[in-house]
Structure formats: C-alpha cells, structure tokens
Amino acid sequence: MSSHRAQSQGRTFKVVTRDGTGLFVKDTGGSGRAVVMTHAWPLNADIWDYQAMQLSKAGLRVITYDRRGFGRSDKPAGGYDFDTFADDLADVIEQTGVRDATLVGYSMGGGEVVRYLARHRGRHVAKACLVGAAAHFLMKSENNPIGIDGAVFEGIKQGVQGDRKAYLTGLLRDVFLDARRPSTHSVTQEMVDSTLAMAMQASVAATAACVDAFAKTDFRPELAAVKVPALVLHGTSDIPVPFAIGKATADGIAGSKLIEYRDASHGIVLTERDRVTRDLQAFIAS
C-alpha cells in the first residue's frame, strides 16, 4: 500500500491501493464528521452527488469514490471480489485519514461495507448505513428461498457482454429506477440518461465480473461482525434487491434500525433523494 496519505480540501484525486490500482476519489474536505460512501453496480461515485452536496452543506466531510473497474478508477484485469473491494475501502479510509467515519453502502456497496467491517474489524468506523444493500445473500438456494434465481444473473452477464448500451438502458429504466411504480420524484429521462452515462464508464470485464461477486457472495455469516450502530434503508418495491433481503439484513445485524420506503424502487438514492438525505443526516447526527 502506498505510504502517501492524501490530504485534500474539496477536490478529486486518486488513492493508490495496496495492489497498485488507482481509485478516483471525491473529498469535500469539510472539518466535521466523516462519511464514506460506496456506490451501486454498475454506476460510480456520482450517484451520491446530491447527498454529498447536502451533507457537506451540513458541515460533514463526505468522501465518495469509484470502485475499481468503474467510473474514472483504474480498470485492472482482476480483483473483482469482496475481499479486494474491502481492502480498497480500507486504503481509501487510511489514505484520506478519516476517523470515526460513517460508512454508507448502496446496493453492492453494502456488501463492501459488511466485508470491511468483518475483514478489517471495523477500523476507524463509528456507524454504518446500508441503502438498498446487497449485503445478505442475493442468489436463491435451498437455504435462501428469498433470493433470486441464478438464471437471472446469467442473463444480466450476457446482456452486459452483448449490446451493453441497449441492455443497460432498459435495465436502469425498468428495474433500477422502475418507472412503473410511484415515487416522490417521478422517473425522468434525465435520470435514465445520467445513470446510463455512469454505467458506460465501467469496463465490460468489471461490469460482468461484479455480477458474480454480488450474486454469489453469502454475507449472512458476517452480519454479526457489524458491531457499530447500523441503519438499513430499503424500498418495498425494490426488484434487484428484494425488500425481503433488506429485512433479513437488518434482522442479522444486532440492534440495527430498518426504515421501509413504501413503494420505492432500487433507485431510491435518486427517486427518494431528499428522504434518503434526511434519514442519513439524522442517523449521522444521532
């Protein structure tokens, strides 16, 4: 791991991980409590821009970053597994110098948060928030009937390795944002376009490899390692990560609080952006 400790004030830079991968980081540089936010597949740190702006206005130091293989981060041939993702998160925390941070994990980013807390024993973390998080076990099996059939994930991999733009346009509109369901903010074409632009910055290899990672990783034994105060935010109409998964995640973390977003989709960071921001702010301040 690089010995360089990144110190920044409201700017972007790269953290170099222990295996030499450069991760694109955005740091608001505030002097208040630190918040480190991980993003959903197949997006990047920009999905958190609204929340980051509002939290930084409230005096918090907000750090978001692009996962390896996504956005403006380096795109190595390998390392698309949760041990590596957790180590990358550890390097971001170490090199930005944050302490007593609140970790916020969105979708597959929730798995990163849980693996970090288990693998790195919660180092420098005060609280954890999981938003629409794939932090339980997504794939259906005999002992996980609430999961999703494996054929669905194989179809996603085929889609992103084919006509990726067309496939992701439909996936983001109809599954991620899910325009068929009501929400506080109606789903607009601009939302679809902005998320698609983020998704197209990722490498095909990373996009496909992460499907296996988030579908096949069983985090259930690690939920007990979450010893810090935890908040779970989950939409009841979430398709990619069904609400039953969110509830089971909360049930597996001792003392956690679950907030249901009635009729909300997986894209709650956009479609319910003000409510997510308020709930995050209240949790961090509590």
C-alpha positions in Angstrom: 0.0 0.0 0.0 1.2 3.5 -0.8 2.6 5.3 2.2 1.3 8.6 0.7 -1.6 10.0 2.8 -3.9 12.0 0.6 -4.9 15.3 2.2 -7.4 17.3 0.2 -9.9 20.2 0.6 -12.9 19.7 -1.7 -11.1 18.2 -4.6 -10.7 15.0 -6.6 -7.6 12.8 -6.6 -6.6 9.1 -6.8 -5.8 6.8 -4.0 -3.4 4.0 -4.9 -4.4 0.7 -3.4 -2.1 -2.0 -2.0 -2.1 -3.8 -5.4 -1.3 -0.6 -7.3 -4.8 0.2 -8.6 -5.7 3.9 -8.7 -9.1 4.8 -7.3 -10.8 8.1 -8.2 -11.9 9.9 -5.0 -14.0 12.9 -4.4 -13.5 14.6 -1.0 -15.5 17.6 0.1 -12.8 18.4 2.7 -15.1 19.5 5.4 -14.0 19.6 9.1 -17.0 17.8 10.5 -17.7 14.1 10.9 -16.6 11.9 8.1 -18.9 10.0 5.8 -17.5 7.5 3.2 -20.0 6.3 0.6 -19.7 3.3 -1.8 -21.8 3.1 -4.9 -24.2 0.7 -6.7 -23.4 -1.5 -9.7 -22.9 -0.5 -12.5 -22.6 3.1 -11.5 -19.9 5.3 -9.9 -19.5 7.9 -7.1 -21.6 10.5 -9.0 -24.8 8.6 -7.9 -24.1 10.2 -4.5 -23.6 13.8 -5.7 -26.9 15.1 -4.3 -26.5 13.6 -0.9 -22.8 14.5 -0.8 -23.7 18.2 -1.5 -26.4 18.3 1.1 -24.3 16.5 3.8 -21.3 18.7 3.1 -23.5 21.8 3.5 -24.4 20.5 6.9 -20.7 20.5 7.8 -19.8 16.9 7.2 -16.7 15.7 5.3 -18.0 13.5 2.6 -15.8 11.0 0.6 -17.1 9.1 -2.4 -15.1 7.0 -4.8 -15.3 4.9 -7.9 -14.9 1.2 -7.4 -12.1 -0.4 -9.3 -13.2 -1.1 -12.9 -15.8 1.6 -12.7 -16.0 5.3 -13.5 -12.7 7.1 -13.5 -10.8 4.5 -11.5 -8.3 2.1 -13.0 -9.6 -0.9 -14.7 -7.4 -3.9 -13.9 -7.9 -7.4 -15.2 -8.8 -8.8 -11.9 -9.6 -8.1 -8.2 -13.4 -8.1 -8.6 -14.2 -9.8 -5.4 -15.3 -8.5 -2.0 -12.0 -9.2 -0.2 -10.3 -6.9 -2.6 -13.2 -4.3 -2.6 -13.0 -4.3 1.3 -9.2 -3.8 1.1 -9.7 -0.9 -1.4 -12.1 0.7 1.0 -9.5 0.3 3.8 -7.0 2.0 1.6 -9.4 4.9 0.9 -10.0 5.3 4.6 -6.4 5.1 5.5 -5.1 7.5 2.9 -7.8 10.1 3.4 -7.1 10.0 7.1 -10.7 9.7 8.2 -11.6 8.5 11.7 -14.9 7.6 13.4 -16.5 7.5 9.9 -20.0 6.6 8.9 -19.8 4.1 6.1 -22.7 4.2 3.6 -23.1 1.3 1.2 -25.5 1.4 -1.7 -26.6 -1.8 -3.4 -23.5 -3.9 -3.9 -21.6 -1.2 -2.0 -23.4 -2.6 1.1 -21.5 -5.8 0.7 -18.3 -3.9 0.7 -19.3 -2.2 4.0 -20.2 -5.5 5.6 -17.0 -7.3 4.4 -14.9 -4.3 5.5 -16.4 -4.4 9.0 -15.7 -8.1 9.2 -12.3 -8.3 7.5 -10.9 -5.1 9.0 -12.7 -5.3 12.3 -14.5 -2.0 11.9 -11.3 0.0 12.0 -12.0 3.8 12.0 -15.8 3.3 11.7 -18.4 4.7 14.1 -21.6 3.8 12.2 -22.9 2.0 9.1 -25.8 2.6 6.8 -27.0 0.2 4.1 -29.1 1.5 1.3 -30.9 -1.0 -0.9 -28.0 -3.1 0.0 -27.0 -6.5 -1.4 -25.4 -7.4 2.0 -27.2 -10.7 2.8 -27.3 -13.3 0.0 -28.8 -12.5 -3.3 -28.8 -15.9 -5.0 -31.7 -18.3 -4.3 -30.7 -21.6 -2.8 -32.3 -24.3 -0.6 -31.3 -22.4 2.5 -32.0 -19.0 0.9 -35.6 -19.1 -0.5 -35.8 -15.2 -0.6 -33.0 -14.9 -3.1 -33.2 -14.5 -6.9 -32.9 -17.4 -9.4 -29.3 -17.8 -10.7 -30.6 -17.7 -14.3 -31.4 -14.0 -13.8 -27.8 -13.2 -13.1 -26.6 -15.2 -16.0 -28.9 -13.2 -18.2 -27.5 -9.9 -16.8 -24.0 -11.1 -17.6 -25.0 -11.9 -21.2 -26.7 -8.6 -21.5 -23.7 -6.5 -20.5 -21.4 -8.5 -22.7 -23.7 -8.0 -25.7 -25.3 -4.8 -26.8 -24.4 -3.2 -23.4 -25.8 0.2 -24.0 -29.2 -1.0 -25.1 -29.4 -3.6 -22.4 -28.4 -1.3 -19.6 -30.8 1.4 -20.8 -33.7 -1.0 -20.3 -32.3 -2.4 -17.0 -31.8 1.0 -15.5 -35.2 2.3 -16.6 -37.4 -0.7 -15.8 -35.6 -2.3 -13.0 -33.2 0.1 -11.2 -35.5 3.2 -11.4 -38.6 1.2 -12.2 -40.8 3.9 -13.9 -43.9 1.7 -13.4 -44.0 2.4 -9.6 -44.9 5.7 -7.8 -42.2 7.7 -6.2 -41.6 11.0 -4.5 -39.7 12.2 -7.6 -41.1 10.9 -10.9 -38.6 9.0 -13.0 -37.3 11.2 -15.8 -35.4 10.5 -19.0 -32.6 12.6 -17.5 -32.3 10.1 -14.6 -32.1 7.2 -17.1 -29.5 9.1 -19.2 -27.3 10.1 -16.2 -27.2 6.6 -14.8 -26.5 5.1 -18.2 -23.6 7.6 -18.7 -22.1 6.4 -15.4 -22.6 2.7 -16.3 -20.9 3.1 -19.7 -17.8 4.4 -18.0 -17.2 1.0 -16.4 -15.2 -1.7 -18.2 -17.2 -4.6 -19.6 -15.0 -7.1 -17.7 -15.6 -5.4 -14.4 -19.3 -5.0 -15.0 -19.7 -8.7 -15.8 -17.4 -9.9 -13.0 -19.2 -7.9 -10.4 -22.4 -9.7 -11.2 -20.9 -13.0 -10.0 -19.5 -11.2 -7.0 -22.7 -9.6 -5.7 -24.9 -12.6 -6.7 -22.8 -15.4 -5.3 -21.3 -13.9 -2.1 -23.0 -15.0 1.0 -22.7 -12.3 3.7 -25.0 -13.9 6.2 -22.2 -15.2 8.5 -20.6 -11.7 8.5 -23.6 -9.7 9.6 -22.8 -10.5 13.2 -19.5 -8.7 12.7 -21.4 -5.4 12.3 -20.9 -4.1 15.9 -21.5 -0.4 15.2 -24.9 1.3 15.1 -26.5 0.4 11.8 -29.3 1.8 9.7 -31.0 -0.1 6.8 -33.0 1.9 4.2 -34.8 -0.2 1.7 -37.7 0.2 -0.8 -40.6 -2.2 -0.6 -40.8 -2.4 -4.4 -37.1 -3.0 -4.9 -36.6 -5.5 -7.8 -32.8 -6.1 -7.9 -32.5 -6.5 -4.1 -36.0 -7.5 -2.9 -37.3 -6.0 0.3 -37.1 -9.4 2.0 -33.4 -9.3 1.5 -33.2 -5.8 3.2 -35.3 -7.0 6.1 -33.2 -10.1 6.5 -30.1 -8.0 6.5 -31.5 -5.8 9.3 -32.6 -8.9 11.2 -29.0 -10.2 11.0 -27.4 -7.1 12.5 -28.0 -6.8 16.2 -29.6 -3.5 17.2 -30.0 -2.2 13.6 -32.9 0.0 12.5 -34.8 -0.7 9.3 -36.7 2.1 7.6 -39.1 0.9 4.9 -39.6 3.1 1.8 -43.1 2.2 0.8 -43.5 1.5 -3.0 -39.9 2.7 -3.6 -37.6 1.1 -6.2 -33.9 0.2 -6.0 -33.0 3.6 -7.3 -34.1 5.4 -4.0 -30.9 7.5 -4.0 -32.4 9.3 -7.0 -36.1 8.8 -6.7 -36.3 9.5 -3.0 -33.2 11.6 -2.8 -34.5 14.1 -0.2 -35.8 11.5 2.1 -32.6 9.4 1.9 -30.6 12.6 2.6 -32.8 13.4 5.7 -32.5 9.9 7.0 -28.8 9.8 6.6 -28.4 13.2 8.3 -30.5 12.2 11.2 -28.6 8.9 11.6 -25.2 10.5 11.5 -26.2 13.2 14.0 -27.9 10.7 16.4 
